[in-house]
Amino acid sequence: MILVVLQGANWQRGGGKGARPKIQKRPSDKPPAVKSVAELDEKKRSQAEHIQRRREQKRKAVS
């Protein structure tokens, strides 16, 4: 997002010389690839478990 904004701003500051910068598609522009509510719930649960494991590992490393 920042890159797109900077490209547009630089183009404007340059007096609009040359071709206008093309907007790049970002992965976040695509809708989520979830087929059902159950699948979404499973993904959320899996991510929560992963985050919990990472936090526990971090606590052990700090101790």
N, C-alpha and C positions, 0 to 999 in steps of 0.2 A: 504494500500500500504506500509506504513512504517513497519507494523508488518511483512509482507512477506519479506521485505528487511532485517530486523533485524534477522529473523529466518534463512535466508540463510547465512548471515554474521556470525552469531554465530556458525552455522554448519561448515562453512569453518574454522573459528578460532579453532574449536575443532578438526581439522584434518580430518573432514569428517567421524567421527565415528558415527555409528548408521544410521538410515534411513534418507535420504534426506527429508527436510520438504516439505510437499505438499502445493501447491499454492491454496489458498482459493479463491473461486469465490466471487466477489464483486457485489453489485447491479449495480454499474456503468458499469459492463461488458456487461449488457444486452442492446440491442438496445431500443430506446425510443418507448413507446407503443402509438404511434399516428397514426391514420388511414388515416388522410387527412390533407391537408394544412389548411383547414378551422378549423379543430379541434385544430391544433397547434396554429393558430392565436387566437382562443378563450382561450386556456390555457395561452398564453402570456399575453393577455388582463386581464384575471382574476388575474394573478400573479402581474401585474403592479398595478392594483387597490388595491390589498392586501398590497403591499409595500407602496403605497401612504397613505392608512389608517393608517398603522403602524407608518409612519413618522409623520403624523398629531397628533397621540396620543402621540408620543414622544415629539413633540414640546409643546403640551399642558401641559405635565407633567413637563417639564423643566421651563416653564413660571411661 
